[in-house]
Amino acid sequence: MAPTTRTVTGATAETKYGPVQVRITLNGSEITGASAVRYPDESARSRDINSTAVPRLNQETLAAQSADIDTVSGATYTSAGYRQSLQSALDRAGV
């Protein structure tokens, strides 16, 4: 039987600068896609930081295939919230 592709959204992680929520796509147990559907964007500074940090976190997730990803310099709170929501998504997916 071919692996099933499914999308799972993690719990929202509240950070000092706002909520972070991650959605992953899996093919079987392999993470084939990762995106932050919510992240701090209230201020110009948050938007600036996260415009770089979020794509890096998404890429790190695909490379690591787990929530064991590095903190993006300058985006400590977003990185921590991303990891927390990502782990929640992985738990919900049962991987």
LUMLUM-595336 format. One record per atom (N, C-alpha, C): chain; atom name; residue in three letters; residue number from 1; x, y, z. Coordinates in steps of 0.1 Angstrom, whole numbers, plus 5000, padded with zeros to 4 digits. Layout:
[A, CA, ALA, NUM, [X, Y, Z]]
...
! end
This chain:
[A, N, MET, 1, [5008, 4988, 5000]]
[A, CA, MET, 1, [5000, 5000, 5000]]
[A, C, MET, 1, [5009, 5012, 5000]]
[A, N, ALA, 2, [5006, 5022, 4992]]
[A, CA, ALA, 2, [5013, 5034, 4991]]
[A, C, ALA, 2, [5011, 5043, 5003]]
[A, N, PRO, 3, [5022, 5050, 5007]]
[A, CA, PRO, 3, [5020, 5059, 5019]]
[A, C, PRO, 3, [5009, 5070, 5016]]
[A, N, THR, 4, [5003, 5074, 5027]]
[A, CA, THR, 4, [4992, 5083, 5026]]
[A, C, THR, 4, [4998, 5097, 5028]]
[A, N, THR, 5, [4994, 5107, 5019]]
[A, CA, THR, 5, [4998, 5121, 5021]]
[A, C, THR, 5, [4987, 5127, 5029]]
[A, N, ARG, 6, [4992, 5134, 5040]]
[A, CA, ARG, 6, [4982, 5141, 5048]]
[A, C, ARG, 6, [4988, 5154, 5053]]
[A, N, THR, 7, [4980, 5163, 5057]]
[A, CA, THR, 7, [4984, 5176, 5063]]
[A, C, THR, 7, [4979, 5177, 5077]]
[A, N, VAL, 8, [4988, 5181, 5086]]
[A, CA, VAL, 8, [4985, 5182, 5100]]
[A, C, VAL, 8, [4989, 5196, 5105]]
[A, N, THR, 9, [4981, 5202, 5113]]
[A, CA, THR, 9, [4984, 5215, 5118]]
[A, C, THR, 9, [4986, 5214, 5133]]
[A, N, GLY, 10, [4997, 5220, 5138]]
[A, CA, GLY, 10, [5001, 5219, 5152]]
[A, C, GLY, 10, [4993, 5229, 5160]]
[A, N, ALA, 11, [4994, 5228, 5173]]
[A, CA, ALA, 11, [4987, 5237, 5182]]
[A, C, ALA, 11, [4994, 5251, 5181]]
[A, N, THR, 12, [4987, 5261, 5184]]
[A, CA, THR, 12, [4992, 5275, 5184]]
[A, C, THR, 12, [5001, 5277, 5196]]
[A, N, ALA, 13, [5013, 5281, 5194]]
[A, CA, ALA, 13, [5023, 5284, 5205]]
[A, C, ALA, 13, [5023, 5299, 5207]]
[A, N, GLU, 14, [5020, 5303, 5219]]
[A, CA, GLU, 14, [5020, 5318, 5222]]
[A, C, GLU, 14, [5034, 5322, 5226]]
[A, N, THR, 15, [5039, 5332, 5219]]
[A, CA, THR, 15, [5053, 5337, 5222]]
[A, C, THR, 15, [5051, 5352, 5227]]
[A, N, LYS, 16, [5062, 5357, 5231]]
[A, CA, LYS, 16, [5063, 5371, 5236]]
[A, C, LYS, 16, [5058, 5381, 5225]]
[A, N, TYR, 17, [5060, 5378, 5213]]
[A, CA, TYR, 17, [5056, 5387, 5202]]
[A, C, TYR, 17, [5044, 5383, 5194]]
[A, N, GLY, 18, [5038, 5372, 5198]]
[A, CA, GLY, 18, [5025, 5367, 5191]]
[A, C, GLY, 18, [5025, 5353, 5188]]
[A, N, PRO, 19, [5014, 5348, 5183]]
[A, CA, PRO, 19, [5012, 5333, 5181]]
[A, C, PRO, 19, [5020, 5328, 5169]]
[A, N, VAL, 20, [5025, 5315, 5171]]
[A, CA, VAL, 20, [5031, 5308, 5160]]
[A, C, VAL, 20, [5024, 5295, 5158]]
[A, N, GLN, 21, [5020, 5291, 5146]]
[A, CA, GLN, 21, [5014, 5279, 5143]]
[A, C, GLN, 21, [5019, 5273, 5130]]
[A, N, VAL, 22, [5023, 5260, 5131]]
[A, CA, VAL, 22, [5029, 5253, 5120]]
[A, C, VAL, 22, [5020, 5242, 5114]]
[A, N, ARG, 23, [5020, 5241, 5101]]
[A, CA, ARG, 23, [5013, 5231, 5094]]
[A, C, ARG, 23, [5023, 5223, 5086]]
[A, N, ILE, 24, [5022, 5210, 5087]]
[A, CA, ILE, 24, [5032, 5201, 5079]]
[A, C, ILE, 24, [5024, 5192, 5070]]
[A, N, THR, 25, [5030, 5188, 5059]]
[A, CA, THR, 25, [5025, 5178, 5050]]
[A, C, THR, 25, [5034, 5166, 5051]]
[A, N, LEU, 26, [5028, 5154, 5052]]
[A, CA, LEU, 26, [5036, 5142, 5054]]
[A, C, LEU, 26, [5032, 5132, 5043]]
[A, N, ASN, 27, [5041, 5125, 5038]]
[A, CA, ASN, 27, [5039, 5114, 5029]]
[A, C, ASN, 27, [5044, 5101, 5037]]
[A, N, GLY, 28, [5034, 5094, 5043]]
[A, CA, GLY, 28, [5038, 5084, 5052]]
[A, C, GLY, 28, [5043, 5091, 5065]]
[A, N, SER, 29, [5056, 5088, 5069]]
[A, CA, SER, 29, [5061, 5095, 5080]]
[A, C, SER, 29, [5072, 5105, 5076]]
[A, N, GLU, 30, [5073, 5108, 5063]]
[A, CA, GLU, 30, [5083, 5117, 5058]]
[A, C, GLU, 30, [5076, 5131, 5057]]
[A, N, ILE, 31, [5083, 5141, 5063]]
[A, CA, ILE, 31, [5078, 5155, 5062]]
[A, C, ILE, 31, [5082, 5160, 5048]]
[A, N, THR, 32, [5072, 5163, 5040]]
[A, CA, THR, 32, [5074, 5168, 5026]]
[A, C, THR, 32, [5071, 5183, 5025]]
[A, N, GLY, 33, [5065, 5189, 5035]]
[A, CA, GLY, 33, [5062, 5203, 5035]]
[A, C, GLY, 33, [5060, 5208, 5049]]
[A, N, ALA, 34, [5064, 5221, 5051]]
[A, CA, ALA, 34, [5063, 5227, 5064]]
[A, C, ALA, 34, [5061, 5242, 5061]]
[A, N, SER, 35, [5051, 5248, 5068]]
[A, CA, SER, 35, [5049, 5262, 5067]]
[A, C, SER, 35, [5043, 5267, 5080]]
[A, N, ALA, 36, [5047, 5279, 5083]]
[A, CA, ALA, 36, [5041, 5286, 5095]]
[A, C, ALA, 36, [5028, 5293, 5090]]
[A, N, VAL, 37, [5017, 5289, 5095]]
[A, CA, VAL, 37, [5004, 5295, 5091]]
[A, C, VAL, 37, [5001, 5307, 5099]]
[A, N, ARG, 38, [5007, 5308, 5111]]
[A, CA, ARG, 38, [5006, 5320, 5119]]
[A, C, ARG, 38, [5020, 5323, 5125]]
[A, N, TYR, 39, [5024, 5336, 5125]]
[A, CA, TYR, 39, [5036, 5340, 5132]]
[A, C, TYR, 39, [5035, 5355, 5134]]
[A, N, PRO, 40, [5043, 5360, 5144]]
[A, CA, PRO, 40, [5042, 5374, 5147]]
[A, C, PRO, 40, [5045, 5383, 5135]]
[A, N, ASP, 41, [5035, 5392, 5133]]
[A, CA, ASP, 41, [5036, 5401, 5122]]
[A, C, ASP, 41, [5029, 5414, 5125]]
[A, N, GLU, 42, [5028, 5417, 5137]]
[A, CA, GLU, 42, [5021, 5429, 5142]]
[A, C, GLU, 42, [5029, 5442, 5139]]
[A, N, SER, 43, [5042, 5441, 5141]]
[A, CA, SER, 43, [5051, 5452, 5139]]
[A, C, SER, 43, [5059, 5451, 5126]]
[A, N, ALA, 44, [5065, 5462, 5121]]
[A, CA, ALA, 44, [5073, 5461, 5110]]
[A, C, ALA, 44, [5086, 5453, 5113]]
[A, N, ARG, 45, [5091, 5454, 5125]]
[A, CA, ARG, 45, [5103, 5446, 5129]]
[A, C, ARG, 45, [5100, 5431, 5129]]
[A, N, SER, 46, [5088, 5427, 5135]]
[A, CA, SER, 46, [5084, 5413, 5134]]
[A, C, SER, 46, [5083, 5408, 5120]]
[A, N, ARG, 47, [5077, 5416, 5112]]
[A, CA, ARG, 47, [5075, 5412, 5097]]
[A, C, ARG, 47, [5089, 5410, 5091]]
[A, N, ASP, 48, [5098, 5420, 5094]]
[A, CA, ASP, 48, [5111, 5419, 5088]]
[A, C, ASP, 48, [5119, 5407, 5092]]
[A, N, ILE, 49, [5119, 5405, 5105]]
[A, CA, ILE, 49, [5126, 5393, 5111]]
[A, C, ILE, 49, [5120, 5380, 5106]]
[A, N, ASN, 50, [5107, 5379, 5106]]
[A, CA, ASN, 50, [5101, 5366, 5102]]
[A, C, ASN, 50, [5100, 5364, 5087]]
[A, N, SER, 51, [5102, 5374, 5079]]
[A, CA, SER, 51, [5102, 5372, 5065]]
[A, C, SER, 51, [5114, 5364, 5061]]
[A, N, THR, 52, [5125, 5364, 5069]]
[A, CA, THR, 52, [5137, 5356, 5067]]
[A, C, THR, 52, [5136, 5344, 5076]]
[A, N, ALA, 53, [5132, 5345, 5088]]
[A, CA, ALA, 53, [5133, 5334, 5098]]
[A, C, ALA, 53, [5123, 5322, 5094]]
[A, N, VAL, 54, [5111, 5326, 5090]]
[A, CA, VAL, 54, [5101, 5315, 5088]]
[A, C, VAL, 54, [5105, 5306, 5076]]
[A, N, PRO, 55, [5109, 5311, 5065]]
[A, CA, PRO, 55, [5114, 5302, 5054]]
[A, C, PRO, 55, [5126, 5294, 5058]]
[A, N, ARG, 56, [5135, 5299, 5067]]
[A, CA, ARG, 56, [5146, 5291, 5072]]
[A, C, ARG, 56, [5141, 5280, 5081]]
[A, N, LEU, 57, [5132, 5283, 5089]]
[A, CA, LEU, 57, [5126, 5273, 5098]]
[A, C, LEU, 57, [5119, 5262, 5090]]
[A, N, ASN, 58, [5112, 5266, 5080]]
[A, CA, ASN, 58, [5105, 5256, 5071]]
[A, C, ASN, 58, [5116, 5247, 5065]]
[A, N, GLN, 59, [5127, 5253, 5060]]
[A, CA, GLN, 59, [5137, 5245, 5053]]
[A, C, GLN, 59, [5144, 5235, 5063]]
[A, N, GLU, 60, [5147, 5241, 5075]]
[A, CA, GLU, 60, [5153, 5233, 5086]]
[A, C, GLU, 60, [5144, 5220, 5089]]
[A, N, THR, 61, [5131, 5222, 5089]]
[A, CA, THR, 61, [5122, 5211, 5093]]
[A, C, THR, 61, [5123, 5200, 5082]]
[A, N, LEU, 62, [5124, 5204, 5069]]
[A, CA, LEU, 62, [5125, 5194, 5059]]
[A, C, LEU, 62, [5138, 5187, 5060]]
[A, N, ALA, 63, [5149, 5194, 5063]]
[A, CA, ALA, 63, [5162, 5188, 5064]]
[A, C, ALA, 63, [5163, 5179, 5076]]
[A, N, ALA, 64, [5157, 5183, 5088]]
[A, CA, ALA, 64, [5159, 5175, 5100]]
[A, C, ALA, 64, [5149, 5164, 5101]]
[A, N, GLN, 65, [5137, 5165, 5094]]
[A, CA, GLN, 65, [5126, 5156, 5095]]
[A, C, GLN, 65, [5122, 5154, 5110]]
[A, N, SER, 66, [5123, 5164, 5118]]
[A, CA, SER, 66, [5119, 5164, 5132]]
[A, C, SER, 66, [5118, 5178, 5137]]
[A, N, ALA, 67, [5114, 5180, 5149]]
[A, CA, ALA, 67, [5114, 5193, 5155]]
[A, C, ALA, 67, [5127, 5197, 5161]]
[A, N, ASP, 68, [5137, 5189, 5159]]
[A, CA, ASP, 68, [5151, 5192, 5164]]
[A, C, ASP, 68, [5158, 5201, 5154]]
[A, N, ILE, 69, [5153, 5213, 5154]]
[A, CA, ILE, 69, [5159, 5223, 5144]]
[A, C, ILE, 69, [5165, 5235, 5152]]
[A, N, ASP, 70, [5175, 5241, 5145]]
[A, CA, ASP, 70, [5182, 5252, 5151]]
[A, C, ASP, 70, [5174, 5265, 5152]]
[A, N, THR, 71, [5177, 5273, 5162]]
[A, CA, THR, 71, [5171, 5286, 5164]]
[A, C, THR, 71, [5177, 5295, 5154]]
[A, N, VAL, 72, [5169, 5303, 5147]]
[A, CA, VAL, 72, [5173, 5313, 5138]]
[A, C, VAL, 72, [5178, 5325, 5146]]
[A, N, SER, 73, [5190, 5329, 5143]]
[A, CA, SER, 73, [5196, 5341, 5150]]
[A, C, SER, 73, [5187, 5353, 5148]]
[A, N, GLY, 74, [5184, 5360, 5159]]
[A, CA, GLY, 74, [5175, 5372, 5158]]
[A, C, GLY, 74, [5160, 5369, 5159]]
[A, N, ALA, 75, [5157, 5356, 5159]]
[A, CA, ALA, 75, [5143, 5352, 5159]]
[A, C, ALA, 75, [5141, 5341, 5169]]
[A, N, THR, 76, [5146, 5343, 5181]]
[A, CA, THR, 76, [5146, 5333, 5192]]
[A, C, THR, 76, [5132, 5329, 5196]]
[A, N, TYR, 77, [5123, 5339, 5198]]
[A, CA, TYR, 77, [5109, 5336, 5202]]
[A, C, TYR, 77, [5101, 5329, 5191]]
[A, N, THR, 78, [5103, 5333, 5179]]
[A, CA, THR, 78, [5096, 5327, 5168]]
[A, C, THR, 78, [5101, 5313, 5166]]
[A, N, SER, 79, [5114, 5311, 5167]]
[A, CA, SER, 79, [5120, 5297, 5166]]
[A, C, SER, 79, [5115, 5288, 5177]]
[A, N, ALA, 80, [5114, 5293, 5189]]
[A, CA, ALA, 80, [5109, 5284, 5200]]
[A, C, ALA, 80, [5094, 5281, 5198]]
[A, N, GLY, 81, [5086, 5291, 5194]]
[A, CA, GLY, 81, [5072, 5288, 5191]]
[A, C, GLY, 81, [5070, 5279, 5180]]
[A, N, TYR, 82, [5079, 5280, 5169]]
[A, CA, TYR, 82, [5078, 5272, 5157]]
[A, C, TYR, 82, [5081, 5257, 5161]]
[A, N, ARG, 83, [5091, 5255, 5169]]
[A, CA, ARG, 83, [5095, 5241, 5174]]
[A, C, ARG, 83, [5084, 5235, 5182]]
[A, N, GLN, 84, [5078, 5243, 5191]]
[A, CA, GLN, 84, [5067, 5238, 5199]]
[A, C, GLN, 84, [5055, 5234, 5191]]
[A, N, SER, 85, [5051, 5243, 5181]]
[A, CA, SER, 85, [5039, 5239, 5173]]
[A, C, SER, 85, [5042, 5228, 5164]]
[A, N, LEU, 86, [5055, 5227, 5159]]
[A, CA, LEU, 86, [5059, 5216, 5150]]
[A, C, LEU, 86, [5058, 5203, 5157]]
[A, N, GLN, 87, [5063, 5203, 5170]]
[A, CA, GLN, 87, [5063, 5191, 5177]]
[A, C, GLN, 87, [5049, 5186, 5180]]
[A, N, SER, 88, [5040, 5196, 5182]]
[A, CA, SER, 88, [5025, 5193, 5184]]
[A, C, SER, 88, [5020, 5187, 5171]]
[A, N, ALA, 89, [5024, 5192, 5160]]
[A, CA, ALA, 89, [5019, 5186, 5147]]
[A, C, ALA, 89, [5024, 5172, 5145]]
[A, N, LEU, 90, [5037, 5170, 5148]]
[A, CA, LEU, 90, [5042, 5156, 5147]]
[A, C, LEU, 90, [5036, 5147, 5156]]
[A, N, ASP, 91, [5033, 5151, 5169]]
[A, CA, ASP, 91, [5026, 5143, 5178]]
[A, C, ASP, 91, [5012, 5139, 5173]]
[A, N, ARG, 92, [5005, 5149, 5168]]
[A, CA, ARG, 92, [4991, 5147, 5162]]
[A, C, ARG, 92, [4992, 5137, 5150]]
[A, N, ALA, 93, [5003, 5138, 5143]]
[A, CA, ALA, 93, [5004, 5129, 5131]]
[A, C, ALA, 93, [5009, 5115, 5135]]
[A, N, GLY, 94, [5013, 5114, 5147]]
[A, CA, GLY, 94, [5018, 5101, 5152]]
[A, C, GLY, 94, [5031, 5096, 5147]]
[A, N, VAL, 95, [5040, 5106, 5144]]
[A, CA, VAL, 95, [5054, 5103, 5140]]
[A, C, VAL, 95, [5064, 5108, 5149]]
! end
